[in-house]
Amino acid sequence: MITRQTKKKTLPGLVLVSSLMLAAPLLLSGCNSGPDTSEALSHITRAETYSDQGQYRSALLEIKNAIQKDPNNVEHIVRLADMYLELGASKEAAELLAPWVKEQPNAVALTLARAYVEQGKHLSATETLALQTPSSPDDQLEASLIRAEALRRSGEVAEALALYTSLATSNGSSIPAITGVLQAQINLGKNEQAVETADNWLAKNQAAPEVLYWKGQAQYRLNQLDLAAATLTDAVGELPTSDIFLPIRRNVLTTLSRVLTEQGKITEAQIYNRILAENINTGAREQAEAAVAALKEGNFEEAKAILRDTLKLDPENEQVALMLGAISAGTGDLDEGAQLLKENLDPETTPVQFIRAATMAQIDTGDREDALATLTRAIEARPNDNELLAMHGILALSLPGHENAGIASLSKAVGNEPGRVRLRLALARHYLQNDQPEQALGQLRMAFTSDPSDWSTTSTYLNVLIQQGEQQEAAEIRDSLLNGYGDQPRAILLASLADARLGNPDAAIARLEKLTKESPELQAPKVALASLYAQTGKRSDAVDLLVDAATITPDAIRPLQQAGQIYMQDHTVPEAKSWLADVAKAHPELKQNTDTLTALIAITQGELASARATLSQWKDSDSITVKRAHGQLLLAEAKAAADKKDWTKARAKAAEAIALEPENIGFALLPAGIAQMEGKLDDAFSALDGVEKIHGELPATILSRTRLLQQQKGPEGAYAYLSERWQATKNPSLMPSLIVLAQASAPDSMDGLTRNWVQEAPQSLAAHMARADWLLTNGQETAAVSHYEQVIAKQPNSVTALNNLAWTLREENPKRALNLAKQASELAPNSPAVLDTYGWILHLSGQQTEAKAVIEKALDLAPGNAEIEEHLEAVKKAM
């Protein structure tokens, strides 16, 4: 609570009754403070007289009349703002002064800062204070009071108390200073000290209702109900007379009514309740209660209708607008919701639940940077609010260039609440994406210590341990789960999965078989066990178990799809279709999914008419899976028509696919692709422009334009465009195409491109392969090794990486090179290049007979290959 040190008391800011709202914005034609006209001055004089008498409505009218007579006089504006603040209308005061602050900071900054801080906008208050250097002692005192209140509002209550105490000591009669001390003491739980402070001040000064109110609050918190009632009754006697229900009166009467009620003095409390009821907007309250009741019953449309009606009657009601915006955004009316939330949200003061709703709406509408800016301002205002820190951190991590801010926010959040393991999981995932496994493990270890039963986090922990070769620690975690949570199915599942990856499949299978028998209603253990069955050659058992798992969630197609993939390893397409039909007969609840899979098989086989006939049985289904299968059918039909040069049909099918899934960028690009196939490049470019207008520029649209430019201007033109877009977006998904174009059009750029790709996407195996291959080709074999190593670490069966790494190590580490080359030859026994590498490394190891046999096989597979022939001759000479 901040005020100027004048004879008028500024009171705590509460919602002002509607009669005080500005009827219309003032028209400001200038910003210079000029001399009062005699007529304007007379209005000001009368306003002061009315104000002294408590006739605030008349005073407000007189000040507004003065402004009309002398609209360029900023002093009148400040007078009106001061009165708004005195009446608790801090928002109206801020809106009145804000247009003047740039050109008249010395005149309005102090009052505007007070208006901001009374709204709880301590950041804005502090920033506004910096625009002015107070000169008079009164202004210096008020600036200090504002700073103290800003500290209190920001959560720095101890610092605020110290400053308030200093101000109260040096300004013994200052009501704002002593009430600031009292509020800070109460905030810190020092209620007994607050009572003593108030008594000391009251003993030296004339009784003030504000001081009595906070003394009564402290007594109430100490459960001294009799004393609190007496103090608050004294406060009622000190309340000023006015024609407007002042905030201090509402505060005193509300607290006194509560105290009397808890004392059992219901009749006395009702007297004050009646006074309070007569001075609030009961219509708005009833509307709000009706909206809340509708929400509790799940009647969202009714709630929205009530809130819209309320907003029509009171368009300035931010709380109603925020509530309507949150409900609208959450029920599919995204445009309305996002707009309402954006227009009425104040990052400094809006409750966290509305900031969350606004952030989600902004993300859903593509305004991720705006959402981050909102959250950044919010955590500046509330730096210790963990919900805001969590939202800011997670969003920042997802936006390039803001990762460090995200790490800082999440680190602070988990520092405040170490038990927030999901925030540690978010940090761990970020570190993993940036190839920082040790930092990830650090977060995961602390998360596991805090809550081992957060299964998603523990699952990630185990996966990372095993990926990083920390088998002993992974085994310890497995044992910890079994010992500490042996009766928890999820713990048993995770321990079994860890066992399987640690080379103990038999133990894993035994444990999962027991779990599936004891808890047949659980799907995840059945899916895991089926995977182990498939890996150990028991594919029939795996298929049966996955079908059983599918019946647990018949609407989900994934288990049945996995069963089909395993089944087809040993059966033909017709047999697979027959099997799906049998599954549908045995389990009618799975028929929709069996038909969908049958249709997808038909699409891959080019049997489009059959696929359409199968899917037509489910044309009225709401299943997303059926919808996507239908989309794939339309895509196949469009391509088939284009292959036959039936452009009209192709475009019709494309249009149908777009209508089915308008958000699918692949479908959206079909018309451009069809026009390109037709040779109508202008039409293709036009169609692509339309896609970008709706969906924005995406990697898919950039690559589509690249292909068009390659057809129109050749590789050089396509490379120039794609290179420019890469520099602008740094999107790694552009790089594979850019590398291909660069090889033909700008080979000198390959070094920089492959290096940049690895820097921008350190987890991309394709990036490391491209970099390694370029280094190897250009004679930098040692530098290539680390990149091949990273690929093999994550894809141990990558034939290319194994072969090329073997070649680079052939002299430095011949033993490992031989093992790598042998592994590659076993994975690709009919690859001439791989066999040639293996044979040559055998030759270098002195195993000439074996080398000769391997290289001869390579030459049989690639007859006439000069390099292989040269290697064979060298081996023969060495024998």
Number of C-alpha atoms within 10 A of each C-alpha: 24 30 26 23 19 9 7 13 19 24 23 22 24 19 13 20 17 12 9 16 13 13 8 6 8 13 10 13 8 12 16 14 15 12 12 18 13 12 12 22 18 16 21 25 15 16 26 20 15 18 18 15 14 16 17 23 16 17 24 22 16 23 25 23 19 26 25 15 17 20 23 20 22 22 18 23 22 21 20 26 26 23 20 25 28 22 25 26 26 29 21 18 26 23 16 20 23 15 13 21 17 12 12 17 19 16 18 27 27 27 30 30 31 34 33 25 28 28 23 23 23 29 22 19 26 19 12 21 24 14 17 16 14 18 9 9 10 13 16 15 20 24 27 19 25 30 23 30 32 29 22 23 22 20 17 14 22 15 14 25 24 14 21 28 19 13 22 21 13 12 15 13 16 20 23 27 30 25 24 27 28 28 26 28 22 21 16 12 14 16 23 15 15 25 22 14 18 21 15 11 19 15 9 10 13 9 15 18 25 24 25 26 27 28 29 31 28 27 22 21 15 16 13 14 20 14 16 26 22 14 22 27 18 18 25 18 11 15 15 14 13 15 11 17 17 22 21 23 21 17 18 25 23 16 19 29 22 19 25 20 15 13 13 11 13 15 11 13 20 14 12 20 18 10 14 17 10 11 14 16 11 11 10 17 12 11 17 17 14 16 24 18 14 17 16 11 9 11 13 19 15 15 26 19 13 20 25 16 13 20 18 10 11 14 12 13 14 18 15 23 24 28 22 25 30 26 23 24 24 16 12 10 14 20 15 17 25 25 18 22 26 20 12 19 20 17 21 24 15 17 13 16 14 21 26 17 22 27 26 21 28 25 17 14 12 13 13 19 15 14 23 22 14 21 27 22 16 23 21 17 22 21 17 16 17 20 14 23 26 24 23 27 29 21 21 27 21 13 13 9 10 15 17 12 17 24 20 14 27 26 20 19 24 20 12 13 12 16 17 18 24 16 24 25 21 21 24 26 21 21 18 18 15 16 15 15 19 15 16 24 22 14 24 28 16 15 26 20 12 14 15 21 18 15 15 14 24 24 21 17 24 25 17 20 21 18 14 14 12 13 16 12 13 22 18 11 21 20 14 15 22 18 11 12 15 14 11 12 18 21 24 21 24 24 26 26 26 24 20 17 16 16 10 13 19 14 15 24 21 12 19 25 15 12 19 19 11 11 12 14 13 16 19 15 26 27 24 21 26 30 22 21 19 17 12 12 10 13 20 15 14 26 24 16 23 25 23 20 24 26 19 14 14 20 15 16 19 16 25 26 18 18 26 22 13 19 21 15 10 11 12 11 14 11 13 20 20 13 18 23 16 14 18 17 12 11 16 13 16 23 18 22 23 24 21 25 25 23 27 23 18 20 22 13 11 15 15 20 13 14 24 20 11 19 22 13 11 16 13 9 13 9 15 11 18 24 20 15 20 23 22 18 26 25 22 20 22 27 22 16 19 20 14 11 14 14 19 13 17 26 21 16 24 25 18 17 25 22 14 16 15 14 12 14 16 15 24 25 21 24 25 28 26 26 21 18 15 16 12 13 19 14 17 24 19 13 20 23 17 15 19 17 10 10 16 12 13 14 16 15 21 18 19 18 20 25 20 22 21 17 15 13 13 14 19 16 18 24 26 17 17 24 19 11 17 18 9 9 11 17 15 18 15 19 22 15 15 23 21 15 22 23 13 11 17 16 13 10 12 19 14 10 21 23 16 17 24 20 15 14 19 18 18 19 19 17 25 26 22 24 25 28 22 18 20 19 11 11 11 14 19 15 14 24 21 14 23 26 18 18 23 18 15 13 13 13 14 16 21 18 25 26 25 25 27 29 24 21 19 23 13 11 11 18 15 14 26 24 15 23 28 23 21 25 24 14 15 15 15 15 17 23 20 28 29 27 28 30 32 27 26 26 23 17 16 14 16 21 15 15 25 23 13 24 28 20 18 26 21 13 15 16 13 10 13 11 11 23 18 10 20 24 12 15 23 13 8 13 11
